[in-house]
Amino acid sequence: MLNKATTSKSIDIDSPASTPIANEPLRQKVYAVTDSSNDGNVALNTLDNNLDSRWTSLGDNQWIQYDLGKSQPIGYLGINFLSQASLATTFNIQVSNDNSVWTNVYSESSMVGGTSADIKVYDFADVQARYVKIIGHGNTANQFKHIVEVQIYAPNSHRKGYSICYNERRVCTIVGEWKYTQCVQPLCGT
């Protein structure tokens, strides 16, 4: 056993970037998540596919940051904000390759409406980056930032009209026009 060749479990920085298959959006794998502060609702909660957990921070310019392990193509983010059906959250999305120099790729408020289970798409020009940071500036009620889930997607040329499947629900999103509707189909893949 001691002379047997082994495969490293580390990130292969020389491997090619992932690409989408057919029309389906490709979600990038996140290797680490950190935050500037939290109230006990920690950053890792935004990656657990659980709508009953969240990351929460109070104050302007508090952030949550995702490390993709190596530079990856990024086309858009899917975000679920707590109380998004009735509150808008103001935020920026920034990207970086070195965790030092950051580029702002999105600065707006979240869309109000839909349901608490919707993953809403925030589109920006396709970029290549290792780190993604969401910087919060509060919501329409107070200075809290509550993010339930975050999904980071590779660019996809078939974005218009695609569906994001989430917890056996299908959320139809028309990217670029900032509209969304709940699809009739209750299960992914139908």
N, C-alpha and C positions, 0 to 999 in steps of 0.2 A: 504494500500500500504506500510506503514512503516514497517509492520511485515512480508512482503513477502520476501522469500529467493531470493538472487540475485547471479549471477555468475560473478566472477571477470573477468575483461578484460585483466588481466596481463598474462605474459608468464607462462605456467605450466612447471616448470623445471623438474617435475617428469614424464611427459608424455613420452612415448617411441619415439624413433627416427623414422622419416618417412622412408618408403621403396618404391622403384620403383614399378610401376605396369606394368606387362608384360615386353615388350622391351623398353618402353618409358623412357627416362632419367627424373629423378626427380630433379627439380630445388629447391634449398633451399630458404626459405624466408629470406630476409634481413630486420632486424629491425632498423638499423641505418647505415649511411655511413658518414665518416669523411675524411679529407685530411690534408696534411701538409701545403699546400698552393694551390692557384689557381689564375687565371687571370680574374675571373668573370664567367668563365665556371665552375660551381660548381660540386662537387662530386655526388650530387643527380641526375644529368643528366645521369649518367651511368646506372640508373635503370628505365628510363622513356619510354623505347621501342620506342625511337625517334632517327632516324639516323641523324637528323639535329641538335642535341645537343650533348655536350661532356663535359668531365672534361679536363682541360688543366692546366699544371704546368710547370714552367721553372726551370732547374737546376738538377744536379745529386742528387740522393737519395730522391727525392720528392715522396710521397706515397699517396695512397688512401686505406682506410680500411673499411671493412664490418663487422658488428656485426650481427651474426645469432641468438642472443637472449639467446642461451644456446648451449652447446656442441652438435655438429651434425656430422654425417659421411660426409666426403667430398672426392670425387674421382677425380674431374677435374674441370677446369674453361672453360667457353666459353667467349672469349674476342673479341671485335671489336675495332681495333685501327684505328684512322683517317689516311687516305692515305696508308692503309695497302697493297694496290695493288702494290705500288711502293717503300715503305719505310719499313725497318725493325726497330723495337723498341727493345732495350735491357732492360730486366726487371727481377725481382725476385718475386716469390710468397712465402710468409711466412704465417704460421698459429700459433695460440696461443689459449690457454684456459683461460688465466688470463690477457691478454693485457699487459703482462710484459715480460715473457719469450717467445721468438719467435723461430720457427724452419723453416729453409729454405727448401721448398719442390720442388722448380723449379727455375732454373737460366739459361736462354737462351735468344735468340732473337726471335721475332715474325716471322712468315712465311710471305714471300713476295709473292704476287699473289692473284688470285681470284678477287672478286669484292668488292666494298665498303660496300655491305650489308651482307657479309659473317660473321658469328660468327665462329671463329676458336677455336678449342679445344686444350687446354694445359693440358696434362695428367701427373699425378704423383702418387706415391704410396698412396693408400687410407689412410686417417687419420681421427682422431676425433678431432674437434676443434670448438671453438665458434667464433674466429676472423680470418679473411682472409685479408692479406695486400699485395698489389701490389706495389713494389718499382721500380720506373723508373730510367733509366740511360741514357735517350736520344734516339734519332733515328739516322738513317744513314745520316740525313741532319743537325741536330742541337740538342740542349739539351732540346727541348720541349717533354713533354709527353701529348699525346692526346688519351684519351680512350672514345669511343663512347658508348659502352654497355658492361656490365659484367654480366655473369650468373654463379652461383655457383651450382654445381651438386653433388648429392649423388653418391656413388659408384654404378656402374651398370655392372653386369656380362655380359651383352649383348652389350657392347660398340662397338665392331667392326661392322662397317657397319650401325650403327643407323643414324637417321636423326635428325637434330635440326631444328624445324620449327620456322621461324622468319619472321614476316611481310608478311605472306602468300607466303613465298618462302621456299623451302626445300633445306637445305645444307647438303649434304652427307659427312660424315667424317669417315675416317678409322683411328681410334685412335691407337697410338703406332707406326704407320708407317709415321706419319706426312704428310699424303696426303689428299687432299680434292678435290671434284669435284662438280659442280653444277648439281643437279638431273634434270631429264627431267620434272618430275611432278611439275607444277607451284603452287599447293596448298597443304597445310599440310593435311595429312590423306588420300591422294589419292595414 
